Amino acid sequence: MAKFPTAQEVAGVLSRVREQRPRVHCLMNTVVQKFTADGITAVGAVPSMTSSQEEIESFVAKVGALTINLGTLDAARRDVIRMAVKVANAASKPWIIDPVHCDYSPSRLDFARELIALKPTIVRGNAAEMDVIGDVGSALRIQTGPQDLLAETTRVVTIRNGHPWMAKVTGTGCLSGGVIAAFMAVEPDAMLAATAALTVTGVSAQLAAEHAHGPGTFEAAFLDALNAIDTADIIAHARIEHDDR
C-alpha cells in the first residue's frame, strides 16, 4: 500500500529544514527575487540567487536543491539554466521547474519541455501551464490553484490550504517553489517534501490573513507567519487528502 504524507510528517520536515538550514539556489523570475529569498529565509533555509554564467556552476555545486522559474526569460538566462541543470544532475541534486507562462509563448513551452526531458524532480505550474505541458515523465506533477494537486505514479495528494489573497500578491507561487526546493534538500521523498512545503505555505497564508487588511499587509504578515508557524499550527489547520492510483 502506498504511504501518504501526514500532518505530523509535514511538521517533521519543517523542523529538519530549520535544524539543517539547507542552501537553495534560485534561478528566479527577476520580479520576485527578494520576496522569494525572504520567504526561503523565513522558513529556515538559505537562498542564493546569482544568474551569472561565471558563478552558476560553483553555486549549484554547493546547494542542497535547485529551483528554476521561467518567469523572466532571455537567451543568457536559458544558457545559465542549462548549466545549472547539468551540475545538479551530475551531482544527483533535486530540482524543480516552474514553467511560468509557457502557455503564452511557444518558444518558452519548447524550452520547458527541453528541461523536463532532463528529468527534474518536480514540475509545478498552474492549470493552464500544466495543461499545455502535458506529460512530465517521472517527475512529480504539481498543479496549483485554489487547491494544490500533486500526482505521481501511485499517489495523488490534494492540499486544500491557502487564502485568496495569495493570488493578489505577485510571487507567492514563485516563493512556494523555493520553499519546495528547501524541503527537497532535507527530504528525499519528493511527494512528502512538496506536500510539506505547500501545506506550510498554505497554512501560513491562512494564519497571515487573520492579521491582514488586504494584499499589502498580507504580504508582510505572510512572511511573519512562515517564520512563526509551528507543529501545533500545522496539526490544527492542515487539510491533506489522499488518493491511491
N, C-alpha and C positions, 0 to 999 in steps of 0.2 A: 504494500500500500504506500502511496506517495506521502511524503512528510511535508506538511504545510507550516508556514511561519505562524507563530502565536504572538500575542501582545507582549508576553513575558520575554520571548526571544528578541523581539524588537528592542525592548528596553536593554537587554543584554548587549546587543550590537552597539547601541548608543554609548553604553558605558565603556566598551572597548575603544571606541573612537576617542572618547575623552581621556582615557588612560594612555593610549598609544600615540595620539596626536599624529596621525599619518599625514604625509605631504601629498597633495594632489596637484597635478599640473592641468591648467585650463587653457585650451585654445578656444577662446570665448568671444562671442558677439561683443564688439567693442562698446556698444551702447550700455551694456550691463556688467562690465568687468568689476567695477567697485562693489556693486550690490552683491554679485556672486561671491567675490572674495570675502566680503563682510559676513555673508551667510555661512560659508565654509568655516570661517574663523569662529563664528558664534557657536556653531555646533560642536567645535572642539578640534577640528583638523587645521592643517596649514596649507594655504593656497600659494601657488606660483603661477605667473600669468604671461611670461615672455612669449613673444611670437617671432623672435629673432632667429634667422637661419643659422647664425654663428653660435647660438646658445642652445637651441632646442634639444639637440641630442644629449647634451650634458644634463640639462634639467630633467628630461624624461627618464634618463638612466637612474636618477636619484629619488624618484617618487614612488608611491605605492599604487597609484592608479592615474589614469588619464581621462579627461573629458573633452570632447570635441563638439563644438557648436558652430553650425554653418550660417549663423545669423548675418554676419557681415563678411563677405567672401570676395577675394580677388585672386589674381594669379599667384602672387607671392604667398598669400596665406594657404592656398592649395598646396604649394610646394612644401611649406612648413608642416602642414598636417600630414602629408605623405611621409616626411622624415620622422615625425613623432610616432606615427603608427608603426613604422619599420622598427624603431627602437623598442617600442612597447611589445610588439610581437616577438622580437628576438629574445627578450627577457621574460616572456610569458606574464607580462603585467596586464591586469584587466583594464579595459577601456570601454567607454560609452560614447555613442554618437547621437546627437540631436540634429536631425536633418531639417533645420528650420527653413520654412518657406520653400521646400523642394517642390511643393505643388504649384508654385508661382513660376518657376524657371526650369526649362528643360535641361539647361547645362548644369544647374545645381542638382537636379534629380540624377543626372548621369554621374556626377561626382559622388553623390551619396551612395549610389549603387556600387560604384568603384570601391568605396570604403567598406561597404557591407560585405563585399566579396573577400575582404581581408580579414574577416571573422572577428568583429567586435564582440565583446561580452554581452552588451546590451544595445538595442536600438530603441530610442524613445522619441515619440512625437505626438502631435495632436491627431484627431481623427482624419482630417484632410490630408495631412502629411503621410500618415501610415497607410491610408487608402492607396495613394499613388506609389508608395514604396513597395507594397506587396510583400513578397517572401523575404524574410530576414535570415534565412539559413538556420544555423544552430544557435543564433543569438536569442537571448530573452527579449521578447517583444513587449514594449510598454506603450499603451495608448492612453494619453492623459485627457482629462476633461472634468466634468462635474464629479465623475468617479474615475479612478485610475484602474485600467485593466492590464494585468500582467499575465503573459501566456508563454509557456514553453511546451515541450513535448507531452509531459504527463501531468502538469499542474497549471491551473488558472486561478489567479487571485484577483479579487476586486477590493479596492480600498475606497471607502466612502467617507473620507475625511477631507477637510478643506473649508474654504469660505469664498463666496462670490467676489469679495474684494481682491482676491489673488489675481483675478483676470483684469483688474483695473490698475495694477502696479506692474510696470514694464520690468520683466526679468525674473518674476517668481518661478517660472518654468525653467529658465536657464539656471537659476540658483539651485533648484531641486536636482538638476543634472549634476552639478558639482557636489551636492550632498550625497547623491547616489555613488559617485566615484569615491568619496571619502569612506563610505560604508563598505564598498567593494574592497578597499585597501586592507580592511581588517576581517572580512568575512568572505570565504571562497564560494559559498553558495549564492549565486547571483540573485536568485529569487528571494532569499532571505534578506540579502543586503538591500535590494531595491524596495522590498516591502517595508523594511525598517526605515529607510530614508524617506519614502513617500508618506508613511504613517507619521513620522516625526514632523515633517514639514506640514502635513495636513492638520494634525492636532495643534501644532504651534500656531497655524493660521486661525484656527477656531478660538484659541485662547487669546490671541492678539486682538481679534475683533471685539472681544468683550471690553477692551480698554481703548478702542479707537473710535473716531468720529467720522471717518471716511478714508479714502485711499491714502491720503497724505500721512495722517497719523498712524494708519495701519502699517505702512512700510517700516516705520521705526519700531512699532510695537511687535511686529513680526520678528525682527532681529532680536529684540529683547526676549521674546518667547522661545526662539531657538536656543538662546543661551541658557534659559531657566528651566526648560522642560525636564521633567524627571520621570522616574518609573511610575509613580502614582498617577501622573497626568496621562501617561500612555495607557495604563491599565484601565483607567476610568473612561477614556474617550476613544480608544482605537476601535475602528469599525472595519475589520478584515474578514472578508468572505472567501470561502474556498470552494473549488470545484475540480473533481477528478476528471481526467480525459480518458 
